[in-house]
Amino acid sequence: MTSLKIKIFLPALFALIVVILVAQGAAGMRSVWQLNDQAANITGRMDKTLMIATWNGSSRMFAAFT
């Protein structure tokens, strides 16, 4: 009986751990993609802000950020 439990539960435990690790990896990749998207959005907004500041003639105020 004990041998039967080990033959069933040990592979099942291994499979469960593999599934959890794959899910964790997918969640991590999704997080990195979202972080890259946010960094691209911030870069785009900063470019627009600097363009407006230059257009207004107030580029001296933003010179410290470039």
GROMACS elastic network, one bead per residue, 0.5 to 0.9 nm:
[ bonds ]
;  ai    aj funct       b0    kb
    1     4     6  0.51368   500
    1     5     6  0.64270   500
    1     6     6  0.88466   500
    2     5     6  0.51424   500
    2     6     6  0.63563   500
    2     7     6  0.86817   500
    3     6     6  0.51541   500
    3     7     6  0.61572   500
    3     8     6  0.87009   500
    4     7     6  0.50682   500
    4     8     6  0.62656   500
    4     9     6  0.84932   500
    5     8     6  0.52396   500
    5     9     6  0.57294   500
    5    10     6  0.79518   500
    6     9     6  0.53153   500
    6    10     6  0.54697   500
    6    11     6  0.82141   500
    7    10     6  0.61079   500
    7    11     6  0.69345   500
    7    12     6  0.88885   500
    8    11     6  0.60837   500
    8    12     6  0.63427   500
    8    13     6  0.88162   500
    9    13     6  0.59077   500
    9    14     6  0.85077   500
   10    13     6  0.51142   500
   10    14     6  0.62508   500
   10    15     6  0.86727   500
   11    15     6  0.60979   500
   11    16     6  0.85372   500
   12    15     6  0.50753   500
   12    16     6  0.61403   500
   12    17     6  0.86507   500
   13    16     6  0.50599   500
   13    17     6  0.62247   500
   13    18     6  0.86499   500
   14    17     6  0.51774   500
   14    18     6  0.62464   500
   14    19     6  0.87107   500
   15    18     6  0.50710   500
   15    19     6  0.62057   500
   15    20     6  0.86511   500
   16    19     6  0.51205   500
   16    20     6  0.62087   500
   16    21     6  0.86504   500
   17    20     6  0.50720   500
   17    21     6  0.61455   500
   17    22     6  0.86286   500
   18    21     6  0.51175   500
   18    22     6  0.61865   500
   18    23     6  0.86312   500
   19    22     6  0.51726   500
   19    23     6  0.62154   500
   19    24     6  0.85976   500
   20    23     6  0.51398   500
   20    24     6  0.61265   500
   20    25     6  0.86341   500
   21    25     6  0.61209   500
   21    26     6  0.86127   500
   22    25     6  0.50781   500
   22    26     6  0.62130   500
   22    27     6  0.86374   500
   23    26     6  0.51024   500
   23    27     6  0.61828   500
   23    28     6  0.85884   500
   24    27     6  0.51036   500
   24    28     6  0.61446   500
   24    29     6  0.86840   500
   25    28     6  0.50207   500
   25    29     6  0.62084   500
   25    30     6  0.86221   500
   26    29     6  0.51586   500
   26    30     6  0.62118   500
   26    31     6  0.86257   500
   27    30     6  0.51033   500
   27    31     6  0.62015   500
   27    32     6  0.87633   500
   28    31     6  0.50514   500
   28    32     6  0.63193   500
   28    33     6  0.87203   500
   29    32     6  0.51303   500
   29    33     6  0.62444   500
   29    34     6  0.86697   500
   30    33     6  0.51147   500
   30    34     6  0.62301   500
   30    35     6  0.86251   500
   31    34     6  0.51357   500
   31    35     6  0.61829   500
   31    36     6  0.86898   500
   32    36     6  0.61991   500
   32    37     6  0.86417   500
   33    36     6  0.51154   500
   33    37     6  0.62503   500
   33    38     6  0.86976   500
   34    37     6  0.50405   500
   34    38     6  0.62060   500
   34    39     6  0.86341   500
   35    38     6  0.51221   500
   35    39     6  0.61958   500
   35    40     6  0.86531   500
   36    39     6  0.50871   500
   36    40     6  0.62245   500
   36    41     6  0.86556   500
   37    40     6  0.51134   500
   37    41     6  0.62224   500
   37    42     6  0.87039   500
   38    42     6  0.61734   500
   38    43     6  0.85862   500
   39    42     6  0.51233   500
   39    43     6  0.61798   500
   39    44     6  0.86330   500
   40    43     6  0.50858   500
   40    44     6  0.61981   500
   40    45     6  0.86541   500
   41    44     6  0.51049   500
   41    45     6  0.61836   500
   41    46     6  0.85837   500
   42    45     6  0.50961   500
   42    46     6  0.60764   500
   42    47     6  0.85904   500
   43    46     6  0.51118   500
   43    47     6  0.62050   500
   43    48     6  0.86997   500
   44    47     6  0.51572   500
   44    48     6  0.63262   500
   44    49     6  0.86505   500
   45    48     6  0.50814   500
   45    49     6  0.60968   500
   45    50     6  0.86136   500
   46    50     6  0.61104   500
   46    51     6  0.84724   500
   47    50     6  0.52072   500
   47    51     6  0.61091   500
   47    52     6  0.86592   500
   48    51     6  0.50200   500
   48    52     6  0.61817   500
   48    53     6  0.85416   500
   49    52     6  0.51886   500
   49    53     6  0.61024   500
   49    54     6  0.85964   500
   49    62     6  0.89374   500
   50    54     6  0.60702   500
   50    55     6  0.84430   500
   50    59     6  0.73087   500
   50    62     6  0.70157   500
   50    66     6  0.87524   500
   51    54     6  0.51788   500
   51    55     6  0.60880   500
   51    56     6  0.86253   500
   51    59     6  0.87179   500
   52    56     6  0.60902   500
   52    57     6  0.85685   500
   52    58     6  0.86476   500
   52    59     6  0.86700   500
   53    56     6  0.51587   500
   53    57     6  0.62614   500
   53    58     6  0.51975   500
   53    59     6  0.51219   500
   53    60     6  0.85243   500
   53    61     6  0.80294   500
   53    62     6  0.72238   500
   54    57     6  0.50808   500
   54    58     6  0.59309   500
   54    60     6  0.85297   500
   54    62     6  0.87502   500
   55    58     6  0.76366   500
   55    59     6  0.80748   500
   56    59     6  0.76148   500
   57    60     6  0.79984   500
   58    61     6  0.58408   500
   58    62     6  0.75194   500
   59    62     6  0.52812   500
   59    63     6  0.60603   500
   60    63     6  0.50623   500
   60    64     6  0.78617   500
   61    64     6  0.71596   500
   61    65     6  0.86348   500
   62    65     6  0.54601   500
   62    66     6  0.69848   500
   63    66     6  0.55609   500
